[in-house]
């Protein structure tokens, strides 16, 4: 028996081509689908990766010394020239409503991004089943994904945003006063909103309103004039969808006064960030963040003169959060 086995393996060895001649099928150089679910009371929250965008922040960050910024990147093991930034959107399934908070970039940034519809499908959700979209603000990496080729990507959804936010992006006067680097944002923002406005599918609100039971809106101006945070509460569990309070966690958590060129009003954005981080360190509320590495779910805590990020521990099953 033993000699037969040797004979058999010897024959395989003789018949097998030398390793140098073997060609393997190339693995697909992609990642697994980017969705991650947690439970918030009776709501299921699914973080959706729209993709990641390689951005060099060196010239975009304002208010800190370049040496200081370089050092914080080095501390985080990040080469600024190859810094990938997550674009995260979030689906909240309340059982009776399917609510998307932001919708990614659509086709604005090319193949890197615009993957929210694929990730929804991978997570078992049809785009036609989304009934509500809440925008934190109208920048392209949040609103670009609501529209594709001039048509609504979510044909059965009503779009909600703050009245101040809609007014700002539709105002020619605001456009004329905006930074040169912000001019294109008005073009892409208006294009994203257009088919929803045409279909009478846009609802505005004043910050502070509870737009649905358990969903509170909070004014957080600066990054844009009508920037909104959405706080969801279910069965005593609370999560805050904080929008663009943080763009570069490695830099802006230890030094929250550092702003980014994308801010419409940088001084006001810094003030809002400082206030929000102080509040979150106090409440230790779980937050959902568009531009902290996917899934962008975690807690802010005080560290030294600034703050730090504690991501939720990865769970291979769906766990309750937000106690
Ligand atoms: Zn953004």
py3Dmol code that shows the C-alpha trace and the ligand (Angstrom):
import py3Dmol

protein = """\
ATOM      1  CA  UNK A   1       0.000   0.000   0.000  1.00  0.00           C
ATOM      2  CA  UNK A   2       2.814   2.335   1.055  1.00  0.00           C
ATOM      3  CA  UNK A   3       4.836   1.624  -2.090  1.00  0.00           C
ATOM      4  CA  UNK A   4       1.742   2.188  -4.256  1.00  0.00           C
ATOM      5  CA  UNK A   5       1.261   5.609  -2.662  1.00  0.00           C
ATOM      6  CA  UNK A   6       4.913   6.492  -3.338  1.00  0.00           C
ATOM      7  CA  UNK A   7       4.472   5.318  -6.890  1.00  0.00           C
ATOM      8  CA  UNK A   8       1.345   7.437  -7.312  1.00  0.00           C
ATOM      9  CA  UNK A   9       2.889  10.633  -5.869  1.00  0.00           C
ATOM     10  CA  UNK A  10       6.063   9.979  -7.869  1.00  0.00           C
ATOM     11  CA  UNK A  11       4.017   9.776 -11.068  1.00  0.00           C
ATOM     12  CA  UNK A  12       2.228  13.030 -10.242  1.00  0.00           C
ATOM     13  CA  UNK A  13       5.597  14.673  -9.629  1.00  0.00           C
ATOM     14  CA  UNK A  14       6.913  13.359 -12.931  1.00  0.00           C
ATOM     15  CA  UNK A  15       3.830  14.497 -14.844  1.00  0.00           C
ATOM     16  CA  UNK A  16       3.619  17.952 -13.203  1.00  0.00           C
ATOM     17  CA  UNK A  17       5.303  20.792 -15.147  1.00  0.00           C
ATOM     18  CA  UNK A  18       8.115  22.680 -13.402  1.00  0.00           C
ATOM     19  CA  UNK A  19       6.800  25.470 -11.202  1.00  0.00           C
ATOM     20  CA  UNK A  20       8.281  28.163 -13.460  1.00  0.00           C
ATOM     21  CA  UNK A  21       6.004  26.978 -16.278  1.00  0.00           C
ATOM     22  CA  UNK A  22       2.807  27.080 -14.227  1.00  0.00           C
ATOM     23  CA  UNK A  23       0.573  30.057 -14.899  1.00  0.00           C
ATOM     24  CA  UNK A  24      -2.005  30.822 -12.236  1.00  0.00           C
ATOM     25  CA  UNK A  25      -5.250  32.617 -12.937  1.00  0.00           C
ATOM     26  CA  UNK A  26      -4.760  36.176 -11.653  1.00  0.00           C
ATOM     27  CA  UNK A  27      -6.825  36.907  -8.548  1.00  0.00           C
ATOM     28  CA  UNK A  28      -9.205  39.831  -8.902  1.00  0.00           C
ATOM     29  CA  UNK A  29      -7.520  42.750  -7.177  1.00  0.00           C
ATOM     30  CA  UNK A  30     -10.663  43.951  -5.454  1.00  0.00           C
ATOM     31  CA  UNK A  31     -11.904  43.868  -1.861  1.00  0.00           C
ATOM     32  CA  UNK A  32     -14.931  42.154  -0.421  1.00  0.00           C
ATOM     33  CA  UNK A  33     -18.200  44.102  -0.699  1.00  0.00           C
ATOM     34  CA  UNK A  34     -18.080  47.114   1.601  1.00  0.00           C
ATOM     35  CA  UNK A  35     -21.078  46.922   3.848  1.00  0.00           C
ATOM     36  CA  UNK A  36     -21.178  46.489   7.606  1.00  0.00           C
ATOM     37  CA  UNK A  37     -24.276  46.115   9.750  1.00  0.00           C
ATOM     38  CA  UNK A  38     -25.010  47.004  13.340  1.00  0.00           C
ATOM     39  CA  UNK A  39     -28.242  47.124  15.301  1.00  0.00           C
ATOM     40  CA  UNK A  40     -29.431  50.376  16.876  1.00  0.00           C
ATOM     41  CA  UNK A  41     -32.386  49.402  19.060  1.00  0.00           C
ATOM     42  CA  UNK A  42     -34.922  48.089  16.544  1.00  0.00           C
ATOM     43  CA  UNK A  43     -33.206  49.868  13.622  1.00  0.00           C
ATOM     44  CA  UNK A  44     -30.662  48.094  11.439  1.00  0.00           C
ATOM     45  CA  UNK A  45     -27.866  50.420  10.366  1.00  0.00           C
ATOM     46  CA  UNK A  46     -25.759  49.395   7.373  1.00  0.00           C
ATOM     47  CA  UNK A  47     -22.576  51.318   6.624  1.00  0.00           C
ATOM     48  CA  UNK A  48     -21.981  51.365   2.864  1.00  0.00           C
ATOM     49  CA  UNK A  49     -18.609  51.991   1.276  1.00  0.00           C
ATOM     50  CA  UNK A  50     -18.994  54.221  -1.749  1.00  0.00           C
ATOM     51  CA  UNK A  51     -15.263  53.689  -2.342  1.00  0.00           C
ATOM     52  CA  UNK A  52     -12.029  55.389  -1.359  1.00  0.00           C
ATOM     53  CA  UNK A  53     -10.404  58.319  -3.069  1.00  0.00           C
ATOM     54  CA  UNK A  54      -6.636  58.955  -3.036  1.00  0.00           C
ATOM     55  CA  UNK A  55      -6.194  62.540  -1.888  1.00  0.00           C
ATOM     56  CA  UNK A  56      -3.099  64.510  -0.986  1.00  0.00           C
ATOM     57  CA  UNK A  57      -4.169  66.795   1.830  1.00  0.00           C
ATOM     58  CA  UNK A  58      -0.895  68.741   2.012  1.00  0.00           C
ATOM     59  CA  UNK A  59      -2.262  71.863   0.310  1.00  0.00           C
ATOM     60  CA  UNK A  60      -5.861  71.495   1.470  1.00  0.00           C
ATOM     61  CA  UNK A  61      -5.354  71.762   5.233  1.00  0.00           C
ATOM     62  CA  UNK A  62      -5.180  75.219   6.784  1.00  0.00           C
ATOM     63  CA  UNK A  63      -4.246  76.508  10.217  1.00  0.00           C
ATOM     64  CA  UNK A  64      -1.419  74.169  11.223  1.00  0.00           C
ATOM     65  CA  UNK A  65       2.279  74.162  10.455  1.00  0.00           C
ATOM     66  CA  UNK A  66       3.224  71.820   7.606  1.00  0.00           C
ATOM     67  CA  UNK A  67       5.873  70.165   9.817  1.00  0.00           C
ATOM     68  CA  UNK A  68       3.221  69.477  12.462  1.00  0.00           C
ATOM     69  CA  UNK A  69       0.816  68.063   9.871  1.00  0.00           C
ATOM     70  CA  UNK A  70       3.566  65.879   8.332  1.00  0.00           C
ATOM     71  CA  UNK A  71       4.395  64.538  11.795  1.00  0.00           C
ATOM     72  CA  UNK A  72       0.783  63.597  12.570  1.00  0.00           C
ATOM     73  CA  UNK A  73       0.619  61.726   9.245  1.00  0.00           C
ATOM     74  CA  UNK A  74       3.870  59.924  10.081  1.00  0.00           C
ATOM     75  CA  UNK A  75       2.518  59.038  13.535  1.00  0.00           C
ATOM     76  CA  UNK A  76      -0.461  57.403  11.809  1.00  0.00           C
ATOM     77  CA  UNK A  77       1.826  55.561   9.373  1.00  0.00           C
ATOM     78  CA  UNK A  78       0.306  57.415   6.436  1.00  0.00           C
ATOM     79  CA  UNK A  79       2.107  58.775   3.400  1.00  0.00           C
ATOM     80  CA  UNK A  80       0.198  61.919   2.520  1.00  0.00           C
ATOM     81  CA  UNK A  81       0.762  61.393  -1.177  1.00  0.00           C
ATOM     82  CA  UNK A  82      -1.142  58.147  -1.076  1.00  0.00           C
ATOM     83  CA  UNK A  83      -3.754  58.861   1.566  1.00  0.00           C
ATOM     84  CA  UNK A  84      -6.967  57.015   0.718  1.00  0.00           C
ATOM     85  CA  UNK A  85     -10.068  58.713   2.071  1.00  0.00           C
ATOM     86  CA  UNK A  86     -13.187  56.660   2.693  1.00  0.00           C
ATOM     87  CA  UNK A  87     -16.524  57.852   1.404  1.00  0.00           C
ATOM     88  CA  UNK A  88     -19.161  56.208   3.589  1.00  0.00           C
ATOM     89  CA  UNK A  89     -22.929  56.405   3.347  1.00  0.00           C
ATOM     90  CA  UNK A  90     -25.382  54.768   5.744  1.00  0.00           C
ATOM     91  CA  UNK A  91     -28.693  52.977   5.363  1.00  0.00           C
ATOM     92  CA  UNK A  92     -31.063  52.884   8.308  1.00  0.00           C
ATOM     93  CA  UNK A  93     -33.808  50.288   8.025  1.00  0.00           C
ATOM     94  CA  UNK A  94     -36.389  51.175  10.664  1.00  0.00           C
ATOM     95  CA  UNK A  95     -38.683  48.302   9.704  1.00  0.00           C
ATOM     96  CA  UNK A  96     -41.176  50.695   8.098  1.00  0.00           C
ATOM     97  CA  UNK A  97     -38.744  53.077   6.350  1.00  0.00           C
ATOM     98  CA  UNK A  98     -35.482  52.669   4.471  1.00  0.00           C
ATOM     99  CA  UNK A  99     -33.485  55.830   4.983  1.00  0.00           C
ATOM    100  CA  UNK A 100     -30.206  56.622   3.293  1.00  0.00           C
ATOM    101  CA  UNK A 101     -27.981  59.206   4.982  1.00  0.00           C
ATOM    102  CA  UNK A 102     -25.908  60.600   2.110  1.00  0.00           C
ATOM    103  CA  UNK A 103     -25.411  58.660  -1.103  1.00  0.00           C
ATOM    104  CA  UNK A 104     -21.756  58.827  -2.141  1.00  0.00           C
ATOM    105  CA  UNK A 105     -20.216  60.415  -5.218  1.00  0.00           C
ATOM    106  CA  UNK A 106     -22.005  58.728  -8.112  1.00  0.00           C
ATOM    107  CA  UNK A 107     -19.871  59.105 -11.242  1.00  0.00           C
ATOM    108  CA  UNK A 108     -18.157  62.364 -10.193  1.00  0.00           C
ATOM    109  CA  UNK A 109     -14.792  60.838  -9.228  1.00  0.00           C
ATOM    110  CA  UNK A 110     -14.556  57.956 -11.692  1.00  0.00           C
ATOM    111  CA  UNK A 111     -14.223  54.256 -10.987  1.00  0.00           C
ATOM    112  CA  UNK A 112     -12.897  54.649  -7.421  1.00  0.00           C
ATOM    113  CA  UNK A 113     -16.252  55.619  -6.102  1.00  0.00           C
ATOM    114  CA  UNK A 114     -19.964  55.612  -6.766  1.00  0.00           C
ATOM    115  CA  UNK A 115     -20.448  52.112  -5.360  1.00  0.00           C
ATOM    116  CA  UNK A 116     -23.379  52.769  -2.998  1.00  0.00           C
ATOM    117  CA  UNK A 117     -25.966  51.071  -5.287  1.00  0.00           C
ATOM    118  CA  UNK A 118     -23.745  47.960  -5.621  1.00  0.00           C
ATOM    119  CA  UNK A 119     -23.209  47.814  -1.873  1.00  0.00           C
ATOM    120  CA  UNK A 120     -26.924  48.200  -1.230  1.00  0.00           C
ATOM    121  CA  UNK A 121     -27.543  45.275  -3.584  1.00  0.00           C
ATOM    122  CA  UNK A 122     -24.817  43.225  -1.879  1.00  0.00           C
ATOM    123  CA  UNK A 123     -26.504  43.945   1.469  1.00  0.00           C
ATOM    124  CA  UNK A 124     -29.867  42.822   0.053  1.00  0.00           C
ATOM    125  CA  UNK A 125     -31.499  46.203  -0.656  1.00  0.00           C
ATOM    126  CA  UNK A 126     -33.003  47.327  -3.972  1.00  0.00           C
ATOM    127  CA  UNK A 127     -32.518  51.017  -4.857  1.00  0.00           C
ATOM    128  CA  UNK A 128     -36.271  51.133  -5.566  1.00  0.00           C
ATOM    129  CA  UNK A 129     -36.996  50.251  -1.935  1.00  0.00           C
ATOM    130  CA  UNK A 130     -35.270  53.358  -0.555  1.00  0.00           C
ATOM    131  CA  UNK A 131     -38.029  55.819   0.400  1.00  0.00           C
ATOM    132  CA  UNK A 132     -36.015  58.572   2.108  1.00  0.00           C
ATOM    133  CA  UNK A 133     -32.650  60.232   1.550  1.00  0.00           C
ATOM    134  CA  UNK A 134     -31.287  62.596   4.206  1.00  0.00           C
ATOM    135  CA  UNK A 135     -28.440  64.802   3.013  1.00  0.00           C
ATOM    136  CA  UNK A 136     -25.978  66.152   5.553  1.00  0.00           C
ATOM    137  CA  UNK A 137     -24.966  68.633   2.841  1.00  0.00           C
ATOM    138  CA  UNK A 138     -24.853  68.972  -0.937  1.00  0.00           C
ATOM    139  CA  UNK A 139     -21.131  68.395  -1.666  1.00  0.00           C
ATOM    140  CA  UNK A 140     -20.579  65.935  -4.531  1.00  0.00           C
ATOM    141  CA  UNK A 141     -19.215  63.096  -2.385  1.00  0.00           C
ATOM    142  CA  UNK A 142     -22.551  63.064  -0.499  1.00  0.00           C
ATOM    143  CA  UNK A 143     -25.101  64.069  -3.136  1.00  0.00           C
ATOM    144  CA  UNK A 144     -23.453  62.924  -6.393  1.00  0.00           C
ATOM    145  CA  UNK A 145     -24.809  59.413  -5.892  1.00  0.00           C
ATOM    146  CA  UNK A 146     -28.468  60.405  -5.822  1.00  0.00           C
ATOM    147  CA  UNK A 147     -28.473  61.137  -9.563  1.00  0.00           C
ATOM    148  CA  UNK A 148     -26.987  59.290 -12.526  1.00  0.00           C
ATOM    149  CA  UNK A 149     -27.014  60.625 -16.097  1.00  0.00           C
ATOM    150  CA  UNK A 150     -29.603  63.220 -15.096  1.00  0.00           C
ATOM    151  CA  UNK A 151     -31.997  60.657 -13.607  1.00  0.00           C
ATOM    152  CA  UNK A 152     -32.942  59.787 -10.042  1.00  0.00           C
ATOM    153  CA  UNK A 153     -30.968  56.735  -8.856  1.00  0.00           C
ATOM    154  CA  UNK A 154     -33.581  56.311  -6.099  1.00  0.00           C
ATOM    155  CA  UNK A 155     -36.853  56.877  -7.974  1.00  0.00           C
ATOM    156  CA  UNK A 156     -39.097  56.215  -4.969  1.00  0.00           C
ATOM    157  CA  UNK A 157     -37.186  58.364  -2.495  1.00  0.00           C
ATOM    158  CA  UNK A 158     -37.980  61.799  -1.153  1.00  0.00           C
ATOM    159  CA  UNK A 159     -34.894  63.919  -0.561  1.00  0.00           C
ATOM    160  CA  UNK A 160     -34.603  65.857   2.717  1.00  0.00           C
ATOM    161  CA  UNK A 161     -32.142  68.663   3.377  1.00  0.00           C
ATOM    162  CA  UNK A 162     -32.046  71.854   5.424  1.00  0.00           C
ATOM    163  CA  UNK A 163     -33.771  74.864   3.900  1.00  0.00           C
ATOM    164  CA  UNK A 164     -30.568  76.918   4.377  1.00  0.00           C
ATOM    165  CA  UNK A 165     -28.596  74.300   2.487  1.00  0.00           C
ATOM    166  CA  UNK A 166     -30.929  74.217  -0.511  1.00  0.00           C
ATOM    167  CA  UNK A 167     -31.107  78.016  -0.634  1.00  0.00           C
ATOM    168  CA  UNK A 168     -27.310  78.322  -0.553  1.00  0.00           C
ATOM    169  CA  UNK A 169     -26.638  75.956  -3.450  1.00  0.00           C
ATOM    170  CA  UNK A 170     -29.420  77.404  -5.604  1.00  0.00           C
ATOM    171  CA  UNK A 171     -28.315  81.012  -5.015  1.00  0.00           C
ATOM    172  CA  UNK A 172     -26.362  82.724  -7.808  1.00  0.00           C
ATOM    173  CA  UNK A 173     -25.298  85.359  -5.288  1.00  0.00           C
ATOM    174  CA  UNK A 174     -23.799  82.683  -2.993  1.00  0.00           C
ATOM    175  CA  UNK A 175     -22.032  81.138  -5.998  1.00  0.00           C
ATOM    176  CA  UNK A 176     -20.553  84.503  -6.978  1.00  0.00           C
ATOM    177  CA  UNK A 177     -19.211  85.015  -3.440  1.00  0.00           C
ATOM    178  CA  UNK A 178     -17.831  81.468  -3.019  1.00  0.00           C
ATOM    179  CA  UNK A 179     -14.128  80.572  -3.317  1.00  0.00           C
ATOM    180  CA  UNK A 180     -12.853  79.851  -6.827  1.00  0.00           C
ATOM    181  CA  UNK A 181     -12.166  76.256  -5.704  1.00  0.00           C
ATOM    182  CA  UNK A 182     -15.865  75.882  -4.809  1.00  0.00           C
ATOM    183  CA  UNK A 183     -17.399  76.989  -8.106  1.00  0.00           C
ATOM    184  CA  UNK A 184     -17.643  73.467  -9.548  1.00  0.00           C
ATOM    185  CA  UNK A 185     -19.471  72.325  -6.385  1.00  0.00           C
ATOM    186  CA  UNK A 186     -22.416  74.527  -7.346  1.00  0.00           C
ATOM    187  CA  UNK A 187     -22.595  72.937 -10.789  1.00  0.00           C
ATOM    188  CA  UNK A 188     -22.466  69.344  -9.508  1.00  0.00           C
ATOM    189  CA  UNK A 189     -24.740  70.092  -6.550  1.00  0.00           C
ATOM    190  CA  UNK A 190     -27.451  71.632  -8.701  1.00  0.00           C
ATOM    191  CA  UNK A 191     -27.175  68.736 -11.182  1.00  0.00           C
ATOM    192  CA  UNK A 192     -27.656  66.207  -8.350  1.00  0.00           C
ATOM    193  CA  UNK A 193     -30.720  68.008  -6.985  1.00  0.00           C
ATOM    194  CA  UNK A 194     -32.338  68.817 -10.351  1.00  0.00           C
ATOM    195  CA  UNK A 195     -34.318  65.618 -11.083  1.00  0.00           C
ATOM    196  CA  UNK A 196     -35.666  65.472  -7.507  1.00  0.00           C
ATOM    197  CA  UNK A 197     -36.747  69.128  -7.680  1.00  0.00           C
ATOM    198  CA  UNK A 198     -38.350  68.502 -11.080  1.00  0.00           C
ATOM    199  CA  UNK A 199     -40.264  65.512  -9.673  1.00  0.00           C
ATOM    200  CA  UNK A 200     -41.347  67.479  -6.584  1.00  0.00           C
ATOM    201  CA  UNK A 201     -39.417  65.018  -4.402  1.00  0.00           C
ATOM    202  CA  UNK A 202     -37.522  67.527  -2.235  1.00  0.00           C
ATOM    203  CA  UNK A 203     -38.542  68.395   1.327  1.00  0.00           C
ATOM    204  CA  UNK A 204     -36.735  71.034   3.336  1.00  0.00           C
ATOM    205  CA  UNK A 205     -36.722  71.528   7.095  1.00  0.00           C
ATOM    206  CA  UNK A 206     -35.387  73.939   9.667  1.00  0.00           C
ATOM    207  CA  UNK A 207     -32.638  72.508  11.860  1.00  0.00           C
ATOM    208  CA  UNK A 208     -33.946  71.338  15.218  1.00  0.00           C
ATOM    209  CA  UNK A 209     -36.982  69.684  13.701  1.00  0.00           C
ATOM    210  CA  UNK A 210     -37.739  66.033  14.408  1.00  0.00           C
ATOM    211  CA  UNK A 211     -38.389  65.005  10.804  1.00  0.00           C
ATOM    212  CA  UNK A 212     -39.556  61.482  11.703  1.00  0.00           C
ATOM    213  CA  UNK A 213     -40.168  59.891  15.118  1.00  0.00           C
ATOM    214  CA  UNK A 214     -36.748  59.348  16.696  1.00  0.00           C
ATOM    215  CA  UNK A 215     -34.845  61.340  14.053  1.00  0.00           C
ATOM    216  CA  UNK A 216     -33.583  64.737  15.179  1.00  0.00           C
ATOM    217  CA  UNK A 217     -31.812  67.328  12.999  1.00  0.00           C
ATOM    218  CA  UNK A 218     -28.982  69.457  14.362  1.00  0.00           C
ATOM    219  CA  UNK A 219     -27.556  72.616  12.763  1.00  0.00           C
ATOM    220  CA  UNK A 220     -23.784  72.335  12.332  1.00  0.00           C
ATOM    221  CA  UNK A 221     -22.866  75.188   9.962  1.00  0.00           C
ATOM    222  CA  UNK A 222     -19.426  76.044   8.642  1.00  0.00           C
ATOM    223  CA  UNK A 223     -18.461  73.264   6.267  1.00  0.00           C
ATOM    224  CA  UNK A 224     -21.555  74.377   4.383  1.00  0.00           C
ATOM    225  CA  UNK A 225     -24.124  76.918   5.626  1.00  0.00           C
ATOM    226  CA  UNK A 226     -26.914  74.369   6.051  1.00  0.00           C
ATOM    227  CA  UNK A 227     -24.837  71.387   7.157  1.00  0.00           C
ATOM    228  CA  UNK A 228     -26.944  68.997   9.276  1.00  0.00           C
ATOM    229  CA  UNK A 229     -26.274  66.167  11.676  1.00  0.00           C
ATOM    230  CA  UNK A 230     -28.966  63.518  12.089  1.00  0.00           C
ATOM    231  CA  UNK A 231     -29.476  61.828  15.432  1.00  0.00           C
ATOM    232  CA  UNK A 232     -31.357  58.518  15.355  1.00  0.00           C
ATOM    233  CA  UNK A 233     -32.811  57.027  18.537  1.00  0.00           C
ATOM    234  CA  UNK A 234     -34.523  53.645  18.824  1.00  0.00           C
ATOM    235  CA  UNK A 235     -35.433  51.870  22.063  1.00  0.00           C
ATOM    236  CA  UNK A 236     -32.993  54.003  24.040  1.00  0.00           C
ATOM    237  CA  UNK A 237     -30.084  53.482  21.603  1.00  0.00           C
ATOM    238  CA  UNK A 238     -28.731  56.632  19.937  1.00  0.00           C
ATOM    239  CA  UNK A 239     -26.370  57.249  17.026  1.00  0.00           C
ATOM    240  CA  UNK A 240     -25.259  60.544  15.533  1.00  0.00           C
ATOM    241  CA  UNK A 241     -24.588  60.818  11.799  1.00  0.00           C
ATOM    242  CA  UNK A 242     -22.084  63.635  11.960  1.00  0.00           C
ATOM    243  CA  UNK A 243     -21.488  64.501   8.304  1.00  0.00           C
ATOM    244  CA  UNK A 244     -18.328  66.401   7.406  1.00  0.00           C
ATOM    245  CA  UNK A 245     -17.096  67.461  10.815  1.00  0.00           C
ATOM    246  CA  UNK A 246     -13.892  65.454  10.270  1.00  0.00           C
ATOM    247  CA  UNK A 247     -12.035  65.046   6.974  1.00  0.00           C
ATOM    248  CA  UNK A 248      -8.573  63.980   8.122  1.00  0.00           C
ATOM    249  CA  UNK A 249      -8.879  62.193  11.450  1.00  0.00           C
ATOM    250  CA  UNK A 250      -5.119  61.873  11.977  1.00  0.00           C
ATOM    251  CA  UNK A 251      -4.802  65.657  11.918  1.00  0.00           C
ATOM    252  CA  UNK A 252      -8.133  67.160  12.937  1.00  0.00           C
ATOM    253  CA  UNK A 253      -8.781  65.007  16.008  1.00  0.00           C
ATOM    254  CA  UNK A 254      -5.543  65.945  17.794  1.00  0.00           C
ATOM    255  CA  UNK A 255      -5.820  69.531  16.440  1.00  0.00           C
ATOM    256  CA  UNK A 256      -9.498  70.358  15.747  1.00  0.00           C
ATOM    257  CA  UNK A 257      -8.724  73.972  14.780  1.00  0.00           C
ATOM    258  CA  UNK A 258      -7.136  72.780  11.507  1.00  0.00           C
ATOM    259  CA  UNK A 259      -9.575  73.371   8.662  1.00  0.00           C
ATOM    260  CA  UNK A 260      -9.846  72.160   5.087  1.00  0.00           C
ATOM    261  CA  UNK A 261     -10.253  74.106   1.874  1.00  0.00           C
ATOM    262  CA  UNK A 262     -13.599  72.391   1.237  1.00  0.00           C
ATOM    263  CA  UNK A 263     -15.119  74.385   4.143  1.00  0.00           C
ATOM    264  CA  UNK A 264     -17.358  77.239   2.985  1.00  0.00           C
ATOM    265  CA  UNK A 265     -16.582  79.187   6.172  1.00  0.00           C
ATOM    266  CA  UNK A 266     -13.422  77.784   7.745  1.00  0.00           C
ATOM    267  CA  UNK A 267     -13.625  79.696  11.052  1.00  0.00           C
ATOM    268  CA  UNK A 268     -17.224  78.590  11.572  1.00  0.00           C
ATOM    269  CA  UNK A 269     -16.351  75.001  10.564  1.00  0.00           C
ATOM    270  CA  UNK A 270     -13.558  74.907  13.168  1.00  0.00           C
ATOM    271  CA  UNK A 271     -15.907  76.239  15.855  1.00  0.00           C
ATOM    272  CA  UNK A 272     -18.532  73.624  14.983  1.00  0.00           C
ATOM    273  CA  UNK A 273     -15.931  70.821  15.013  1.00  0.00           C
ATOM    274  CA  UNK A 274     -14.522  71.915  18.378  1.00  0.00           C
ATOM    275  CA  UNK A 275     -18.027  72.075  19.903  1.00  0.00           C
ATOM    276  CA  UNK A 276     -19.151  68.764  18.390  1.00  0.00           C
ATOM    277  CA  UNK A 277     -16.010  66.868  19.489  1.00  0.00           C
ATOM    278  CA  UNK A 278     -16.280  68.244  23.030  1.00  0.00           C
ATOM    279  CA  UNK A 279     -19.930  67.182  23.150  1.00  0.00           C
ATOM    280  CA  UNK A 280     -19.155  63.681  21.786  1.00  0.00           C
ATOM    281  CA  UNK A 281     -16.309  63.145  24.249  1.00  0.00           C
ATOM    282  CA  UNK A 282     -18.802  64.024  27.009  1.00  0.00           C
ATOM    283  CA  UNK A 283     -21.732  61.896  25.810  1.00  0.00           C
ATOM    284  CA  UNK A 284     -19.605  59.088  24.331  1.00  0.00           C
ATOM    285  CA  UNK A 285     -22.398  58.680  21.789  1.00  0.00           C
ATOM    286  CA  UNK A 286     -21.657  56.363  18.871  1.00  0.00           C
ATOM    287  CA  UNK A 287     -21.079  58.274  15.638  1.00  0.00           C
ATOM    288  CA  UNK A 288     -21.306  57.421  11.945  1.00  0.00           C
ATOM    289  CA  UNK A 289     -18.680  59.301   9.956  1.00  0.00           C
ATOM    290  CA  UNK A 290     -18.440  59.709   6.167  1.00  0.00           C
ATOM    291  CA  UNK A 291     -14.660  60.202   5.938  1.00  0.00           C
ATOM    292  CA  UNK A 292     -13.167  58.100   8.730  1.00  0.00           C
ATOM    293  CA  UNK A 293     -11.974  54.726   7.404  1.00  0.00           C
ATOM    294  CA  UNK A 294     -14.860  52.407   6.553  1.00  0.00           C
ATOM    295  CA  UNK A 295     -17.177  51.552   8.234  1.00  0.00           C
ATOM    296  CA  UNK A 296     -16.701  54.895  10.000  1.00  0.00           C
ATOM    297  CA  UNK A 297     -18.537  53.766  13.161  1.00  0.00           C
ATOM    298  CA  UNK A 298     -17.011  54.471  16.546  1.00  0.00           C
ATOM    299  CA  UNK A 299     -16.532  56.799  19.475  1.00  0.00           C
ATOM    300  CA  UNK A 300     -14.646  60.031  20.067  1.00  0.00           C
ATOM    301  CA  UNK A 301     -12.731  60.415  23.312  1.00  0.00           C
ATOM    302  CA  UNK A 302     -10.529  63.066  24.860  1.00  0.00           C
ATOM    303  CA  UNK A 303      -6.785  62.602  24.490  1.00  0.00           C
ATOM    304  CA  UNK A 304      -4.312  65.254  25.626  1.00  0.00           C
ATOM    305  CA  UNK A 305      -5.327  68.651  24.239  1.00  0.00           C
ATOM    306  CA  UNK A 306      -7.373  67.039  21.483  1.00  0.00           C
ATOM    307  CA  UNK A 307      -9.381  63.930  20.722  1.00  0.00           C
ATOM    308  CA  UNK A 308      -8.936  60.387  19.431  1.00  0.00           C
ATOM    309  CA  UNK A 309     -11.030  57.777  17.628  1.00  0.00           C
ATOM    310  CA  UNK A 310     -12.068  54.352  18.904  1.00  0.00           C
ATOM    311  CA  UNK A 311     -13.599  52.321  16.052  1.00  0.00           C
ATOM    312  CA  UNK A 312     -16.319  49.828  16.943  1.00  0.00           C
ATOM    313  CA  UNK A 313     -14.773  46.387  17.392  1.00  0.00           C
ATOM    314  CA  UNK A 314     -15.385  44.284  14.266  1.00  0.00           C
ATOM    315  CA  UNK A 315     -18.113  41.719  14.840  1.00  0.00           C
ATOM    316  CA  UNK A 316     -18.746  38.786  12.497  1.00  0.00           C
ATOM    317  CA  UNK A 317     -22.425  38.984  13.436  1.00  0.00           C
ATOM    318  CA  UNK A 318     -24.778  41.928  13.955  1.00  0.00           C
ATOM    319  CA  UNK A 319     -24.352  43.492  17.403  1.00  0.00           C
ATOM    320  CA  UNK A 320     -26.285  46.151  19.283  1.00  0.00           C
ATOM    321  CA  UNK A 321     -24.567  49.530  19.533  1.00  0.00           C
ATOM    322  CA  UNK A 322     -25.381  52.921  20.936  1.00  0.00           C
ATOM    323  CA  UNK A 323     -26.302  52.033  24.516  1.00  0.00           C
TER     324      UNK A 323
END
"""
ligand_1 = """\
1
ZN
Zn -17.497 64.909 2.248
"""
view = py3Dmol.view(width=600, height=400)
view.addModel(protein, "pdb")
view.setStyle({"model": 0}, {"cartoon": {"style": "trace"}})
view.addModel(ligand_1, "xyz")
view.setStyle({"model": 1}, {"stick": {}})
view.zoomTo()
view.show()
